[in-house]
Amino acid sequence: MKFGYLLIFACAFCVNVYAQKTVATPAPPMGWNSYNCFGSAVHEDEVKANAAYLAKYLKPHGWEYVVVDFLWSYDNPPGSNIGNPFQKNLQDGSFVPWLTMDKWGRLLPQPDKFPSAFGGHGFKPLSAYVHQLGLKFGIHVMRGIPRQSVWAKTPVLGADGITADMIADTSSKCDWMNHMYGLNMDKPGAQAYLNSLLKLYASWGVDFIKVDDIARPYHKKEIEGYRKAIEQCGRPVILSISPGETPVSESEHVKQNANMWRMADDFWDNWKEILHMFDYAKRWEGTGGNGHWPDCDMLQIGKLSKRGPVGNERYSRFTDDELYTHITFWCIYRSPLMIGGNLPENRAIEQKLFTNDEVLAVNQHGADPRQLYKNEDSMVWYSRIPGSRDIYVGLFNIGENNRDVSIDFAALGLKGKILVRDLWQKQNIGAYQNTFKQTINKHGAALLRLTPAN
């Protein structure tokens, strides 16, 4: 009998350890990312301002991550913009400008942009500020190792006698950013380098890393390397990989090694890109859940491109109806929710979109989102509610005229009278039998909760 108890305990322990490795978040992460409003040119005071807004207005609704996006080790001159396509001459063969880096070849935040990093403190002070607000802190990193560290032959921490030039794959280059080489993960010291990165990030209090230039093309061994580095860093860290298209053929591998992965390239405030996202999402249907999430990319809502990267400074170009479609689909599909706009400049509509708890519950608590149907003019997605017979349903008018969008309850496995609640309006609509339809503006959406009356 004692052996049986020990066996059960051992099995439970193994399951728990496995879960810790692969399930860092039971629901899609929700937060803010600096990229869409500041590009590479975000400064510490702007990060703090967005964090303070998030803590005051959005944290009560589940938003918690504050993520500093790319090129934080690069000194943007005052007033400079970095847009797309990115500057291929960011570093030439002379490695000018020199990125801020330690003696182990690990990039550090640039003190002119992040003054609290001065003196080798890294992101620890900024992370502490975010944590004091009850939030979590994240950073963007580029895959691989800095070319300037390869040139300088910096030693690899934790790998005696190994230098950066011995682990770099100089044939593996990002085609839109020229300051990194890939890592040859078969070389001794390559994993040690990634381990040293994650230990550094853990010492800063990092809770989330977005690794870029790794999902397309799909760098399987380097993705595994980051996952292994996270496991040994001593801190739970969410791993996001970018950009898409992540190959659907790698769905099992990416679920085992990352918490979220981009399905498509960068998403912006254009209706055609929403239509394309519906198609990407259908390809990944059935793969999300249990700590791994196909990622539709950031929410293009609010004040965008204050300092690049795409177009002039503006509020989102989406119409109000398109904004509702945008966030409704991200919620019913259970994509991670990362706000791209500058939060302190939010207006009433942004606040309304980000603080509806009934809508956000669809993202955080729905299960197994599926497409019920899609035709030229309309589309319906639904998800289950665990522990309930209720069903969440998203209705979408993707045509060019106002129209009715309908659902057949039998197609959802529902019988008898069905109570319908409008989640955006936070009101019950009524009881219906067999079918339900709602008139929706062009490019608009509705989000419902269906409850069997009996």
Secondary structure, 3 states (H helix, E strand, C coil): CHHHHHHHHHHHHHHHHHHHHHCCCCCCCEEEECHHHHCCCCCHHHHHHHHHHHHHHHHHHCCCEEEECCCCCCCCCCCCCCCCCCCCCCCCCCCCCCCCECCCCCECCCCCCCHHHCCCCCCHHHHHHHHHCCCEEEEEEECCEEHHHHHHCCECCCCCCCEHHHHEEEEEECCCCCCEEEECCCCCCHHHHHHHHHHHHHHHCCCEEEEECCCCCCCHHHHHHHHHHHHHCCCCCEEEECCCCCCHHHHHHHHHHCCEEECCCCCCCCHHHHHHHHHHHHHCCCCCECCEEEECCCECCCEECCCCCCCCCEECCCCHHHHHHHHHHHHHHCCCEEECCCHHHCCHHHHHHHCCHHHHHHHHHCEEEEEEEECCCEEEEEEECCCCCCEEEEEEECCCCCEEEEEEHHHHCCCCEEEEEECCCCEEEEEEECEEEEEECCCCEEEEEEEECC
